[in-house]
């Protein structure tokens, strides 16, 4: 997934302008002529300069390349699907772990990833359960991280 | 006084718990380094959530040991599969593979192991000898000097060894801007928090690193379309035979590689990969038999194998003395030191000298146990290389999730690894290096603090940054690095026009 330098430059330029707009209204430290906006403002100005250079470089060298070139992996269904599944697993964990608890979410994430990467189903079932339990024991029991129990709270151990 | 401190350091390191941590992280580092696609930086990023629960000395011991091991064991898949296990082995992967094809796998791996250990010990020795003296000088530094030191470090990170200086500059600025998020600034004003209370204390470093170095590598594996490689040989003989001969024959390349590696490590922003590329090139230049390079000749492996391990120790010198990381691994380690309230800087030599000596001891220990453990790893290497990566990767993902959760016990950490994992993946796809970003995040707060303090001290007059004697020299050094690309460009132009 390759963006042209012109496009990246424009996005970065927009970002630096946004930052400059935000820090404009930051008040100075009382009694000083400098404030919390000075440093991020300086950085944003430098970023704007760099993005102008990047845009120029893009115009010079990549004028005829499209703004976005999909990588080879995007066109391969297997790879693109797995990419989306990995992201999906993380999003699923973020949204569902409080409710479903670590044991269910962990097993689900592992089983999905194993299946997506073509691990044999016997292994998938066995490994997803065992790895989740091992990780749970290490972090919950040994390191005392309060991994959520969610709907499994009644059988908490 | 010193003996008492040394004894204390001995007690800290030779504690059964610390030794166990060292042993486990050594095995972990050897394993991760041996698997292509998992780098030494990833080993560190995965270790950090666990070290979060340890006292300072074992936490640092875990990182030091795991990285030293991973850098060596990156040579193994290089020699057997022709893919470097970590970027630091890339410089001599072809050479080692050619040796394997000639039936000399054991010489290539033995040289990698023995000379890695010697290089590592050399770097450690330099660190032990020089860092206390440097710390004495650093005590005299004020905010002006620290400001320049940070800029010098960041300039090095951007201008040395990056394919595109401009893109490295951009990621560095992005990293510095991320460091601006939250309340922790001289004015104590919440900046760029988007109304999220999670961002009030800034972006947590550990989830960010796990995202940038572990999740993004995972995404790269998932989207990688290269066919699997074939193991070149099953038979590896005694890796130690003939090493004494090599040691005598190549003592100068060994010394040169170790010295160059240490210097490159000290220079902020350039780490083991650069040390190994540069010293391989130097080895070829100074060799009596340069024509043999690339055909399976051990000399380059001796020199750059030593260089990449010595650079690891070198990178720790500015990290401990000034709190300025030499590469992305020490950037992570500095983050850990801050979490442990063991803020790096010259004061640590006065307040906690036993901890510093403990770090020195861990370096020595790690480089010594590398030899037997590395030998064992080579013995079972062909088995490790057969570990199914489609089984390993989901397990790494679950570790990333739990590790980032455990920092604040909230899913916010998981959200951060998703964001930074995707961001780092996209940046690298587009040729933006991510290491400068992490240096920016680690150094951002320090840079702003020193900048604002200096500006207040000087009543807003920026000239003061150049008038103090040490500050002036640091400023000159920085400006030379900043203008270096312009010099080389101009020089090339002049020579070209003359030639024409």
Interface residues (C-beta under 8 A of the other chain):
Chain A: X1 X2 X3 X8 X12 X19 X22 X23 X26 X27 X29 X32 X33 X34 X35 X36 X38 X39 X40 X43 X44 X46 X47 X50 X51 X53 X54 X57 X71 X72 X73 X76 X79 X80 X82 X83 X86 X87 X89 X90 X91 X93 X94 X97 X98 X102 X106 X109 X110 X113 X114 X117 X118 X119 X123 X127 X131 X132 X135 X139 X143 X145 X146 X147
Chain B: X50 X53 X166 X167 X169 X170 X173 X174 X176 X177 X180 X185 X186 X187 X189 X191 X192 X215 X218 X219 X222 X223 X224 X225 X388 X390 X391 X393 X394 X395 X397 X398 X399 X401 X402 X405 X406 X409 X411 X414 X415 X417 X418 X421 X422 X426 X429 X430 X447 X448 X451 X452 X455 X456 X460
